[in-house]
């Protein structure tokens, strides 16, 4: 039996492993891709509509409620202390986490106050950062005394913890023979409450509905194209199986 020969490539001495026409048949042109999108336009449209309406529903559910005009923001300012002239006793991010994850939930048991924590995102004084952490609670103006007691219950464990940190730092310095003289002269600055439950007009909450809808439109378009190609791929697989059987 005579062995089939294939045309030689002009740049190589070895024959091509497959006929040249196979390379052309395996190529996918932009026209073929466009045909798939046009052919599966109904799937694309349905996918986009589903994602778009899902984003509208999510934006409606996430829409913030309007703030009652009779309510105010009671703000307590916590001045964080320093263990060196340029370093806080604790990073502000750590203090924010403690307040939100531990102290506020414990103090909020049996209460219906809406509280949040704000701060300057700085690590030390050399970065021109503020040492103030804000504890804000929205409530009626007549509830100032209750909010003051509530804020005091939240802040007290934090101040006590910082006093313990200062005591531990002093003990650590005294335990080192080389630092006895400096330990007597170093004065750590503890944390304190700069202002307790100052009433301020409640600011309207941020409405991010437009951002959710925009992301829904972008994601819906991308997902629609992906679904169109997956549907075409599934159709090709089914046709191939039918031909084999």
N, C-alpha and C positions, 0 to 999 in steps of 0.2 A: 504494500500500500504506500502510495506516494505521500510524503509529509507535506502538509500545507505550508506554503511560504508566505510571509507577509512583507510588505514593502519596507525597505530599509530607510531609517532616518538619515538625513544628510549630515547630521552633526555627530552621529554615533555609529560605531561599527557593529553594535549588537542589534538584532531585530527587535521590534516592539513586541511586548508580550501579548498585546491585544490589538485587534484591528483599529485603525484610526477612527473609524466612524462611531465606535462605541463611546469615545470621549465626547463627541458632539451630542449623542443622545442623552448622556448623563448630565449635561449642563442644564441649569435652570436660569432662564432669562428673566428680566424684569417684567416682560410681557406676560410670562406664565404666572408670575406672582400676582400681577394685576388681575389676570383672569380669575385666579382663585378668590381674590377679594370680591370681585364682582359676582361670581357664582355663588358665594356664601354670604352675600350682603344681608339676607334675612337673619341669619344667625348673628351677624355682627350687630345689626340693629337691635335685636332682642336683648343681646348681652349688654349693650350700652344703655338701653332703657332701664334694665333691671338694676344695674350699678348706679345709674343716675338717680333713680327714685329711692334707692337705698341710702344714698348720700343725703338726699333731701330729708328723709325720715330721721337720719342720725343728727343732721343739723337742727331739726326741730326739737328733738329730744334733748340736745345739748344746749339749746338756747337758754341763756341765763334769765332768771326771773327779775323783774324790775324791783328796784329798792324802794321800800315805802318811804315817803317823805318825812314821816315822823321819826324815823330811825337815824341814829348817828353812829359814827365809828369811834369807839372808845379805844384810845391808843396808849399803851404803856411802853415807855422807852427804857431798854435795858442797856446800861453802859458796861461793856465787857472789859474786865481788868487786864493787866499786862503782867507777864512774868519777866520780861525784859523791856527796855524802852521801846522796842520795835516789834515785839511778838506778843500776841494775845495769850491769855491763859488757855484758851481752847480756840480752834478754828471756828469761824462763824458758821460754816456749813455744818459742823458737828453740833453746835448749839441749836441751830434750826432743826436738825433731825431729832435731837432730844426733846425739844418742845413739841414738835408735831407728832412724834411716835410714842412718847411716854407721858410727859407731864400734862399736855392738853387732854388726851383721852381719859386720864385718871381723874382730872378735875371736872371733866364734862359729864361724868356719870350723874344721871338724874336732872341734867340741865339741857336746855335747847338753844344755847348760844352758838352763833356762827363765828368761828375764830380762824385767823390765819396768821402767819409769821412772815415778815419781810425783813430784808437786811441788805447791806452793801456787800457784794461778792468780792471781798478782798481778804488776803491772808495776813497781812501785817501792815504796820503803819508806814513803812517805807514805800508802799505802793499807793500812798495817799488815800487809804481806805478809812471809812468811818468805823468806830467801835460800837455803834448803836444797832441794836436788834429791836425791831418793832413787833409788839404783840397787839393785834387789832381784833376787836370783837364788835360786831354789829348788833345793836340792841336799841330799845326805846330810851329816850333821854331820862325818863323817870327811873330807869334801872341802874343808874350809875353806881349806887352803893353795892348792889348785888354783883355788878361786873367788877368793881374794885376788889371785892373779896375773892371773886373767881380768878382774877389776874394774880392776886397775891398768892393764892393757892398754887398757881402754875409756876410763878417765878421763884418762890421760896426754896424749893428743892434745888433749882439751878444755882442760886446764890450760895446755898449751903455747900453744894458740891465744889464750887470755886474756892470757898474758904478752906475746904479740906485740901484742895490742890496747893494753895499757898502754904498751908501748914506742912504738907509733905515736902514741898520745895525747900522750905527753911530747914526742916529736919535733915534733908539730904545734904545741904550745905554744911550744917553743923557736924555731920558725921565725917566730913573730909577735913583732915588736919590742915591741909594747905589752904582751905577756904574759910577758916574760922573768922579771920579778921574781916573778910569781905562779907560774910554772912551777917555780921553785926551792923554793917553799914548799908546793905542792900534793903530797900523797902519795896515790897511788891504792892502793886495797886490792885485791890480787889474789885469785883464787879458790884454794881449797885443799880438801883432804880432811879433813872433820871427824871421820869415823869410817870405818874400813875393815873390811868384812865382819863386822859384828856379827850373831851368830846370834840369831834370834827364832823362836818357834813359827810354823809355816806356817799362815796363815789360810785357811779354806775359800773356794774361788772362788764368785763370785756366780752364782746360778742364775736365769736370766731366762726359763726355759721358760714360766712362767705368762704373761709378757708376750707372747711369740710366739703362744701359743694365744688369748689375748684379742684380739689384733690380727687373728688368723685368723678368729675368729667375727664381728668387726665387718666386716671386708673381705668375708667370705663372704656376709653378709646384703646388703650394698650391691651386690655383683656379681650376686647372685641376682635382685634386682629389675631390674637393668639387662638381664640376659639375658632375662628374661620380656618386657620391652618390645621388645627387639630381635627376639625370636622372633615376637611378634605383628606387628611391622612387616614382617618378611620374609614372613609368611603373607598379609598384605594385599597386598603387592606381587605375589606369585605369583598370587593370585586375580584381581587386576586384569589381569595379563598373559594369563591364561587366557580372560577375558571378551573381550579385544581380538582374540584369535585365533579 
